Amino acid sequence: MRAGGRWALMPRQRRLIFPGVAVHVVQRGNNRMACFRGDSDYRLYLLYLRELSKRHGCAIHAYCLMTNHVHLLLTPDSAFGCAALMQNLGQRYVQYFNRAYGRSGTLWEGRFRSCAAESAAYVLACYRYIELNPVRAGIVERPGQYAWSSYRANAEGGDDPLVSPHSEYAALGRNRETVRAAYRGLFDMELEPMLVSGIREATNGGYPLASDRFKAQVTKSTTRRLERGRPGRPVNRKQESDEKTPEIGL
């Protein structure tokens, strides 16, 4: 926007993140570059994530570390916990990465993208969307074959101290075994294309994946648009799906 003959910067929109409401987070490598080059990189990122998620009050429910981007499903206990976690995590990991590979400069592509996932259907859809990422990318045939995701912990009872169950996940059964069995059953069906598209658009645009009732409550306290604009608006090609981004081999 031009003001007084000079270009005026538009203020960044406030993220729609709420205490106690799950958030789907995506962080991409700058220019689609690899953020992880070896197993030690993945392990250290997860170690940092575990430490800092506790410090900033964020429960991690699901994750998937791809070669050049990261997916997280978390619930912050404050409105600022998610942003603080991602800022500290990004900075600490970049410092390590630059030292390890003799480089300098940024590693991440600007701000992380996120959307609140309020309803049961959307929370469980985000679980599946995240853990199916390597399958959609053609890296593995089944989610359990991928080493750097939470699927084994959530579906098979694998030991992963980073993962905390969301209440909607826990409600799938009466005990751990029935919960895991029911959760595995969700993966017998593919995610509907419209649901995949909806998660992608909400995350890129910062719109909540939520019930109409929740949106109505949020509307009372913000002037931000809570859904995508009318059809016909120009498409930002930079906001393509992560699955269409070619993976960089290790």
C-alpha positions as CSV (number, residue, x, y, z in Angstrom):
1,M,0.0,0.0,0.0
2,R,1.3,3.4,-0.9
3,A,1.0,6.3,1.6
4,G,2.4,9.8,1.1
5,G,4.4,8.8,-1.9
6,R,6.1,6.0,0.0
7,W,5.4,2.3,0.4
8,A,3.8,1.6,3.7
9,L,4.2,-1.9,5.2
10,M,1.0,-3.7,6.1
11,P,0.9,-5.1,9.7
12,R,1.0,-8.8,10.0
13,Q,-2.3,-10.4,10.9
14,R,-2.5,-11.8,14.4
15,R,-2.5,-15.6,14.5
16,L,-5.7,-17.3,15.5
17,I,-4.3,-19.4,18.3
18,F,-6.3,-20.1,21.4
19,P,-5.3,-21.7,24.8
20,G,-6.5,-25.3,24.9
21,V,-7.3,-25.6,21.2
22,A,-5.1,-27.8,18.9
23,V,-3.0,-26.2,16.2
24,H,-1.7,-27.6,13.0
25,V,1.7,-26.1,12.3
26,V,3.8,-26.3,9.1
27,Q,7.3,-24.9,8.8
28,R,9.1,-25.1,5.5
29,G,12.7,-24.9,4.5
30,N,13.8,-21.7,2.7
31,N,13.5,-22.1,-1.1
32,R,12.5,-25.7,-0.4
33,M,16.0,-26.5,0.8
34,A,16.7,-29.6,3.0
35,C,16.3,-28.9,6.7
36,F,17.5,-32.4,7.6
37,R,20.5,-34.1,6.0
38,G,21.0,-37.1,8.2
39,D,19.5,-39.1,11.1
40,S,21.3,-37.0,13.7
41,D,19.5,-33.9,12.4
42,Y,16.1,-35.5,12.9
43,R,17.0,-36.8,16.4
44,L,18.3,-33.4,17.6
45,Y,15.3,-31.5,16.3
46,L,13.0,-33.9,18.2
47,L,15.2,-33.5,21.3
48,Y,14.9,-29.7,21.1
49,L,11.2,-30.0,20.4
50,R,10.6,-32.1,23.4
51,E,12.5,-29.8,25.7
52,L,11.0,-26.5,24.4
53,S,7.5,-27.8,24.1
54,K,7.6,-28.4,27.9
55,R,9.1,-25.0,28.6
56,H,6.4,-23.2,26.6
57,G,3.4,-25.3,27.7
58,C,2.7,-27.0,24.3
59,A,1.5,-30.7,24.2
60,I,2.7,-32.4,21.0
61,H,0.0,-34.8,19.7
62,A,1.4,-35.7,16.2
63,Y,4.4,-34.8,14.1
64,C,6.2,-35.6,10.8
65,L,9.6,-34.4,9.9
66,M,10.0,-34.4,6.1
67,T,13.3,-33.6,4.4
68,N,12.4,-30.0,3.7
69,H,9.4,-29.2,6.0
70,V,7.9,-30.1,9.3
71,H,4.3,-30.8,10.4
72,L,3.2,-30.6,14.1
73,L,-0.2,-30.9,15.8
74,L,0.0,-29.4,19.3
75,T,-2.1,-27.8,21.9
76,P,-0.7,-24.7,23.7
77,D,-1.8,-23.8,27.2
78,S,-1.5,-20.1,26.4
79,A,-2.2,-17.8,23.4
80,F,1.5,-17.2,23.0
81,G,2.9,-20.7,23.7
82,C,2.9,-21.9,20.1
83,A,4.7,-18.8,18.7
84,A,7.3,-18.9,21.5
85,L,7.9,-22.6,20.9
86,M,8.4,-22.2,17.1
87,Q,10.6,-19.2,17.5
88,N,12.9,-20.7,20.0
89,L,12.9,-24.1,18.3
90,G,13.7,-22.6,14.9
91,Q,16.5,-20.4,16.3
92,R,18.2,-23.2,18.2
93,Y,18.0,-25.7,15.4
94,V,19.3,-23.2,12.8
95,Q,22.3,-22.5,15.0
96,Y,23.1,-26.2,15.2
97,F,22.5,-26.7,11.5
98,N,24.7,-23.9,10.4
99,R,27.5,-25.0,12.6
100,A,27.2,-28.6,11.5
101,Y,27.2,-27.8,7.8
102,G,29.5,-24.8,7.7
103,R,26.8,-22.4,6.4
104,S,25.2,-19.2,7.5
105,G,21.9,-17.4,7.1
106,T,18.3,-18.4,7.3
107,L,17.0,-22.0,7.1
108,W,13.3,-21.5,7.3
109,E,10.9,-19.9,4.8
110,G,9.6,-16.9,6.8
111,R,6.9,-17.4,9.4
112,F,5.5,-20.8,10.2
113,R,1.9,-21.4,8.9
114,S,-0.8,-22.6,11.2
115,C,-4.5,-23.2,11.8
116,A,-6.5,-24.0,14.9
117,A,-8.3,-27.4,14.8
118,E,-11.2,-27.1,17.2
119,S,-13.7,-29.9,16.4
120,A,-13.2,-33.7,17.0
121,A,-13.5,-34.4,13.3
122,Y,-10.8,-31.9,12.4
123,V,-8.4,-32.8,15.2
124,L,-8.4,-36.5,14.1
125,A,-8.2,-35.4,10.4
126,C,-5.1,-33.4,11.2
127,Y,-3.5,-36.4,13.0
128,R,-4.0,-38.5,9.8
129,Y,-3.0,-35.7,7.4
130,I,0.3,-35.3,9.3
131,E,1.2,-38.9,9.6
132,L,0.1,-39.8,6.0
133,N,2.4,-37.1,4.6
134,P,5.2,-39.5,3.7
135,V,2.7,-41.8,2.0
136,R,1.2,-39.0,-0.1
137,A,4.8,-38.0,-1.0
138,G,5.5,-41.5,-2.3
139,I,8.3,-42.1,0.2
140,V,6.7,-45.1,1.9
141,E,3.6,-47.3,1.2
142,R,2.4,-47.3,4.9
143,P,2.8,-44.6,7.6
144,G,4.4,-47.1,10.0
145,Q,7.4,-47.5,7.6
146,Y,8.5,-43.9,8.1
147,A,10.9,-43.3,11.0
148,W,10.4,-39.6,11.6
149,S,6.7,-39.3,12.5
150,S,4.5,-40.0,15.5
151,Y,2.5,-42.8,13.8
152,R,4.3,-45.7,15.6
153,A,3.6,-44.0,18.9
154,N,-0.1,-43.3,18.2
155,A,-1.0,-46.4,16.3
156,E,1.4,-49.1,17.6
157,G,2.3,-48.0,21.1
158,G,5.9,-47.2,20.2
159,D,8.0,-45.5,22.9
160,D,8.0,-41.8,22.2
161,P,8.1,-39.5,25.2
162,L,7.4,-36.5,23.0
163,V,3.9,-37.5,22.2
164,S,0.9,-36.6,24.4
165,P,-2.6,-37.9,23.4
166,H,-5.2,-35.3,22.6
167,S,-8.6,-35.8,24.3
168,E,-10.3,-36.7,21.0
169,Y,-7.6,-39.3,20.3
170,A,-8.1,-40.8,23.8
171,A,-11.9,-40.9,23.3
172,L,-11.5,-43.5,20.5
173,G,-11.5,-46.3,23.0
174,R,-11.8,-47.5,26.6
175,N,-8.1,-48.3,27.1
176,R,-4.8,-47.9,25.3
177,E,-5.2,-51.0,23.2
178,T,-8.7,-50.2,21.9
179,V,-7.7,-46.6,21.3
180,R,-4.7,-47.7,19.1
181,A,-6.9,-50.3,17.3
182,A,-9.5,-47.6,16.5
183,Y,-6.8,-45.2,15.5
184,R,-5.2,-47.7,13.1
185,G,-8.7,-48.3,11.6
186,L,-8.9,-44.6,10.6
187,F,-6.0,-45.2,8.3
188,D,-7.8,-48.0,6.4
189,M,-9.6,-45.2,4.5
190,E,-7.9,-42.5,2.5
191,L,-8.4,-38.9,3.5
192,E,-11.0,-37.3,1.3
193,P,-9.5,-34.9,-1.2
194,M,-11.8,-32.1,-0.1
195,L,-10.6,-32.6,3.5
196,V,-7.0,-32.6,2.5
197,S,-7.6,-29.4,0.5
198,G,-9.4,-27.9,3.4
199,I,-6.6,-28.5,5.8
200,R,-4.1,-27.2,3.4
201,E,-6.0,-24.0,2.6
202,A,-6.8,-23.3,6.3
203,T,-3.1,-23.8,7.3
204,N,-1.8,-21.6,4.5
205,G,-4.4,-18.9,5.2
206,G,-4.5,-19.1,9.0
207,Y,-8.2,-19.9,9.0
208,P,-9.6,-22.1,11.8
209,L,-10.8,-25.7,11.1
210,A,-13.7,-25.4,13.5
211,S,-17.5,-25.8,14.0
212,D,-19.8,-23.0,13.1
213,R,-20.4,-22.3,16.8
214,F,-16.7,-21.9,17.5
215,K,-16.4,-19.5,14.5
216,A,-19.3,-17.5,15.7
217,Q,-17.7,-17.0,19.1
218,V,-14.4,-16.0,17.5
219,T,-16.1,-13.5,15.2
220,K,-17.2,-11.5,18.3
221,S,-13.6,-10.8,19.2
222,T,-11.9,-10.3,15.8
223,T,-12.5,-8.7,12.4
224,R,-10.3,-11.3,10.7
225,R,-11.8,-13.4,7.9
226,L,-12.3,-16.9,9.2
227,E,-12.7,-18.6,5.8
228,R,-11.2,-18.4,2.4
229,G,-12.5,-15.5,0.2
230,R,-14.9,-15.8,-2.7
231,P,-14.0,-18.0,-5.7
232,G,-12.1,-16.2,-8.4
233,R,-9.5,-14.6,-6.2
234,P,-5.9,-15.0,-7.5
235,V,-4.2,-18.1,-6.3
236,N,-0.9,-17.7,-4.5
237,R,1.1,-20.4,-6.2
238,K,3.7,-20.3,-3.4
239,Q,1.1,-21.8,-1.1
240,E,1.1,-25.2,-2.8
241,S,0.7,-28.4,-0.9
242,D,3.6,-29.9,0.8
243,E,3.0,-33.2,-0.9
244,K,3.6,-31.5,-4.3
245,T,7.0,-30.2,-3.1
246,P,9.7,-32.6,-4.3
247,E,11.5,-34.2,-1.5
248,I,15.2,-33.8,-1.3
249,G,17.1,-37.1,-0.8
250,L,19.5,-37.4,2.1
